[in-house]
């Protein structure tokens, strides 16, 4: 299998932790419901490829995301994955109760930087949604759970257009202040560019949010996901969200195309000499396998290139 030539760049993290979202964010927007057993095998294959953080599912009401209605059935099937963090998304206290009852130790809440998306996704204002998340975060922390705060629409919104940096910083700071251990900055519709990324990161640092607690979550709508990731790495970010095979989008933002493909990310990071612990061959095979279950080819350029070599 072809691998990139390693040419290390200066002043980049030595290691990047990939926060794999394919099994949750990647599958939540599928038109058909993927069988629970296939999801479980998908997660196991991702772990076998070396991914150590794999977002497993969401404890949202089945009416809103029927593709993930099997959370109670799926999560116990992953109990044999020692050493693998299995975050789950919870929308409210009821979702938290369901997750904690199954032994989840890492949970995530999903906030919006804009009023329009907060209304579309949660039927609340931004401040109302933060008020809803506060007891969730507090109770999770009381149970010694790790809490991740997703923040969507950090760079642009399909209804509101460009999102002011100070507006994003306000909501991000509120999530950190309520107790979130980690913040994931989402470019939900893929409109960010590198200087915009670095400006937001610098403003967050100015407000006391350390780079070490920040992850980035880019979509590739305009082909900018990797360049934006590199800009974040140059700032010191070492947690990057990605989805195996480039699966996924957002069911409440129709202009949100696929996530950054994990294989495309790993190819770039390997070429930069950055350690991920991921076996690119096993990961590619996993995405080819999953694409077969979904009945369509993977959108990842790296998956297509490497699988073409094998055929």
C-alpha positions as CSV (number, residue, x, y, z in Angstrom):
1,X,0.0,0.0,0.0
2,X,1.3,3.5,-0.9
3,X,2.0,5.7,2.1
4,X,3.0,9.4,2.1
5,X,6.7,10.4,2.3
6,X,7.4,11.7,5.8
7,X,8.6,15.3,5.8
8,X,8.1,16.7,9.4
9,X,7.1,20.3,9.7
10,X,8.3,22.6,12.4
11,X,6.2,23.6,15.5
12,X,3.4,21.1,15.1
13,X,2.1,18.7,17.8
14,X,4.1,15.4,18.0
15,X,0.9,13.4,18.4
16,X,-2.7,14.1,17.4
17,X,-5.7,12.3,19.1
18,X,-8.3,11.6,16.5
19,X,-11.9,11.9,17.9
20,X,-13.6,9.4,15.5
21,X,-17.3,10.4,14.9
22,X,-18.3,8.1,12.1
23,X,-20.4,5.7,14.2
24,X,-22.5,8.6,15.6
25,X,-22.3,11.8,13.5
26,X,-21.5,9.7,10.4
27,X,-24.6,7.4,10.6
28,X,-27.1,9.8,12.1
29,X,-27.9,11.3,8.7
30,X,-28.3,8.1,6.8
31,X,-31.7,7.6,5.0
32,X,-31.8,4.0,6.1
33,X,-31.3,2.6,9.6
34,X,-28.1,0.6,9.9
35,X,-28.6,-2.6,11.9
36,X,-27.2,-2.6,15.5
37,X,-24.9,-5.5,14.8
38,X,-23.3,-3.7,11.8
39,X,-22.8,-0.6,14.0
40,X,-21.1,-2.7,16.7
41,X,-18.8,-4.3,14.1
42,X,-18.0,-0.9,12.7
43,X,-16.9,0.4,16.1
44,X,-14.8,-2.8,16.7
45,X,-13.1,-2.5,13.3
46,X,-12.3,1.2,14.0
47,X,-10.8,0.2,17.3
48,X,-8.8,-2.5,15.7
49,X,-7.4,0.1,13.3
50,X,-5.9,2.0,16.3
51,X,-8.5,4.6,17.0
52,X,-8.8,5.2,20.8
53,X,-11.7,7.7,20.9
54,X,-14.8,6.5,19.1
55,X,-18.0,8.3,19.6
56,X,-20.5,5.5,19.8
57,X,-24.0,6.8,19.6
58,X,-26.5,9.4,20.8
59,X,-29.1,9.1,23.6
60,X,-31.5,11.5,21.8
61,X,-35.2,10.8,21.5
62,X,-35.7,8.2,18.7
63,X,-38.3,10.5,17.1
64,X,-35.7,13.1,16.3
65,X,-32.9,10.8,15.2
66,X,-34.4,7.3,14.4
67,X,-31.0,6.2,13.0
68,X,-29.6,6.1,16.5
69,X,-32.7,4.8,18.3
70,X,-30.8,1.6,19.3
71,X,-28.4,3.3,21.7
72,X,-29.5,1.0,24.6
73,X,-29.0,-2.1,22.5
74,X,-25.7,-0.9,20.9
75,X,-23.7,0.4,23.9
76,X,-23.5,-2.9,25.8
77,X,-22.1,-4.6,22.7
78,X,-19.0,-2.4,23.0
79,X,-18.2,-3.3,26.6
80,X,-15.2,-5.5,25.5
81,X,-13.3,-2.5,24.0
82,X,-10.7,-2.0,26.8
83,X,-8.7,1.1,26.5
84,X,-11.1,2.7,24.0
85,X,-13.0,5.9,25.0
86,X,-16.6,5.7,23.9
87,X,-18.2,9.1,24.2
88,X,-22.0,9.4,23.7
89,X,-24.1,12.5,22.9
90,X,-26.8,13.4,25.4
91,X,-29.3,16.2,24.6
92,X,-30.8,16.7,28.1
93,X,-31.0,15.2,31.6
94,X,-33.2,12.3,30.4
95,X,-30.5,11.4,27.8
96,X,-27.9,11.6,30.5
97,X,-29.9,9.2,32.8
98,X,-30.1,6.7,29.9
99,X,-26.3,7.0,29.2
100,X,-25.2,6.7,32.9
101,X,-27.5,3.7,33.4
102,X,-25.4,1.8,30.9
103,X,-22.1,2.9,32.4
104,X,-21.1,5.6,29.9
105,X,-18.1,7.5,31.3
106,X,-17.7,10.2,28.5
107,X,-20.6,12.3,27.5
108,X,-21.1,15.2,25.1
109,X,-23.6,18.1,24.8
110,X,-24.3,19.9,21.6
111,X,-24.7,23.6,21.6
112,X,-25.0,26.3,18.9
113,X,-23.2,29.6,18.5
114,X,-26.2,31.0,16.6
115,X,-29.8,31.6,17.5
116,X,-31.1,30.2,14.2
117,X,-29.5,26.8,14.6
118,X,-30.3,26.6,18.3
119,X,-34.0,27.1,17.3
120,X,-33.7,24.5,14.4
121,X,-31.8,21.9,16.4
122,X,-33.1,22.4,20.0
123,X,-36.2,24.6,19.6
124,X,-34.6,27.0,22.1
125,X,-32.6,30.2,22.2
126,X,-28.9,29.9,22.7
127,X,-29.2,31.0,26.4
128,X,-32.1,28.6,26.9
129,X,-30.1,25.7,25.5
130,X,-27.1,26.6,27.8
131,X,-29.5,26.6,30.8
132,X,-30.7,23.1,29.7
133,X,-27.1,21.8,29.5
134,X,-25.9,23.2,32.8
135,X,-27.6,20.6,35.0
136,X,-26.5,17.9,32.6
137,X,-22.9,18.9,32.8
138,X,-23.0,19.4,36.6
139,X,-24.5,15.9,37.2
140,X,-22.1,14.3,34.8
141,X,-19.2,15.8,36.5
142,X,-20.6,14.7,39.9
143,X,-20.5,11.1,38.5
144,X,-16.8,11.7,37.5
145,X,-17.7,11.6,33.8
146,X,-15.7,13.4,31.1
147,X,-17.8,16.1,29.4
148,X,-17.2,17.4,25.9
149,X,-19.0,20.5,24.7
150,X,-19.8,20.6,20.9
151,X,-20.3,24.1,19.5
152,X,-21.8,24.2,16.1
153,X,-21.9,27.0,13.5
154,X,-18.6,28.5,14.8
155,X,-17.7,30.0,11.4
156,X,-20.9,30.3,9.4
157,X,-24.7,29.6,9.6
158,X,-27.0,28.8,6.6
159,X,-29.6,31.3,7.9
160,X,-27.4,34.0,9.5
161,X,-24.3,33.9,7.3
162,X,-20.9,34.7,8.8
163,X,-20.8,34.4,12.5
164,X,-18.9,37.0,14.5
165,X,-16.0,35.7,16.4
166,X,-17.0,37.4,19.7
167,X,-20.4,35.6,19.5
168,X,-18.7,32.2,19.2
169,X,-16.3,33.0,22.1
170,X,-19.2,34.0,24.4
171,X,-21.0,30.6,24.0
172,X,-17.7,28.7,24.1
173,X,-16.7,30.4,27.3
174,X,-20.1,29.6,28.8
175,X,-19.6,25.9,28.0
176,X,-16.2,25.9,29.6
177,X,-17.4,27.8,32.6
178,X,-20.2,25.4,33.3
179,X,-17.6,22.5,33.5
180,X,-17.0,21.1,30.1
181,X,-13.6,19.4,30.0
182,X,-13.2,19.8,26.2
183,X,-14.6,22.0,23.6
184,X,-15.1,20.9,20.0
185,X,-15.4,23.9,17.5
186,X,-17.6,22.9,14.6
187,X,-17.5,24.3,11.1
188,X,-20.9,22.8,10.5
189,X,-21.4,24.1,6.9
190,X,-17.7,24.0,6.0
191,X,-17.2,27.7,5.3
192,X,-14.1,28.3,7.5
193,X,-10.7,29.4,6.1
194,X,-7.3,29.1,7.9
195,X,-6.9,32.7,9.1
196,X,-10.5,32.6,10.5
197,X,-9.7,29.4,12.4
198,X,-6.5,30.9,13.9
199,X,-8.3,34.1,14.8
200,X,-11.0,32.2,16.7
201,X,-8.5,30.1,18.5
202,X,-6.5,33.2,19.5
203,X,-9.6,34.9,20.8
204,X,-10.5,31.9,22.9
205,X,-7.0,31.9,24.4
206,X,-7.4,35.6,25.2
207,X,-10.6,34.7,27.1
208,X,-8.8,32.0,29.1
209,X,-9.8,28.9,27.1
210,X,-6.5,26.9,26.8
211,X,-5.6,25.3,23.4
212,X,-5.1,22.0,25.2
213,X,-8.9,21.8,25.9
214,X,-9.9,22.6,22.3
215,X,-10.7,20.2,19.5
216,X,-11.7,21.1,15.9
217,X,-14.5,19.6,13.8
218,X,-14.3,20.6,10.1
219,X,-16.7,19.8,7.2
220,X,-15.3,19.7,3.7
221,X,-18.1,21.6,1.8
222,X,-15.6,23.9,0.1
223,X,-12.6,21.6,0.2
224,X,-11.1,23.5,3.2
225,X,-11.2,20.8,5.9
226,X,-7.5,19.8,5.7
227,X,-6.2,23.3,5.3
228,X,-8.2,24.4,8.3
229,X,-7.0,21.4,10.3
230,X,-3.4,22.4,9.5
231,X,-4.1,25.9,10.6
232,X,-5.4,24.6,13.9
233,X,-2.3,22.3,14.3
234,X,-0.1,25.3,13.8
235,X,-1.9,27.0,16.7
236,X,-1.2,23.9,18.9
237,X,-4.5,22.1,18.7
238,X,-3.9,18.3,19.0
239,X,-7.5,16.9,19.0
240,X,-9.2,16.6,15.6
241,X,-12.6,15.2,14.9
242,X,-13.0,13.1,11.8
243,X,-15.3,10.5,10.3
244,X,-14.2,7.2,8.8
245,X,-14.8,7.3,5.1
246,X,-16.1,10.9,5.3
247,X,-19.5,9.8,6.4
248,X,-22.0,12.2,7.8
249,X,-23.4,15.7,8.0
250,X,-26.0,17.4,10.1
251,X,-29.7,16.5,9.7
252,X,-30.7,20.1,10.8
253,X,-28.4,21.9,8.4
254,X,-29.0,20.8,4.8
255,X,-26.0,22.6,3.5
256,X,-23.7,20.6,5.9
257,X,-21.9,18.1,3.7
258,X,-19.6,15.3,4.9
259,X,-17.2,15.5,7.7
260,X,-13.5,15.5,7.2
261,X,-12.6,11.9,6.3
262,X,-10.4,10.2,8.9
263,X,-8.3,8.6,6.2
264,X,-7.6,11.9,4.5
265,X,-6.6,13.3,7.9
266,X,-4.3,10.3,8.7
267,X,-2.6,10.6,5.3
268,X,-1.7,14.3,6.0
269,X,-0.6,13.7,9.6
270,X,1.6,10.7,8.6
271,X,3.2,12.8,5.9
272,X,3.9,15.5,8.6
273,X,5.5,12.9,10.9
274,X,2.7,13.3,13.4
275,X,1.8,10.2,15.4
276,X,-1.8,9.0,15.5
277,X,-1.5,5.4,16.4
278,X,-3.8,4.6,13.4
279,X,-3.1,1.9,10.8
280,X,-4.2,3.5,7.6
281,X,-4.6,0.2,5.7
282,X,-7.0,-1.3,8.4
283,X,-8.9,2.0,8.5
284,X,-9.3,2.1,4.8
285,X,-10.5,-1.5,4.7
286,X,-13.0,-0.6,7.4
287,X,-14.4,2.3,5.4
288,X,-14.6,0.1,2.2
289,X,-16.5,-2.5,4.3
290,X,-18.9,0.1,5.7
291,X,-19.5,1.7,2.3
292,X,-20.5,-1.8,1.1
293,X,-23.0,-2.0,3.9
294,X,-24.4,1.4,2.9
295,X,-24.5,0.6,-0.8
296,X,-22.4,3.4,-2.1
297,X,-18.7,4.3,-2.4
298,X,-16.8,6.3,0.2
299,X,-16.5,10.0,-0.5
300,X,-13.0,9.9,1.0
301,X,-10.3,10.6,-1.6
302,X,-7.7,8.6,0.3
303,X,-10.1,5.6,0.6
304,X,-10.8,5.8,-3.1
305,X,-7.1,6.0,-4.1
306,X,-5.9,3.3,-1.8
307,X,-8.8,0.9,-2.5
308,X,-8.2,1.4,-6.2
309,X,-4.6,0.3,-5.8
310,X,-5.9,-2.9,-4.1
311,X,-8.4,-3.7,-6.8
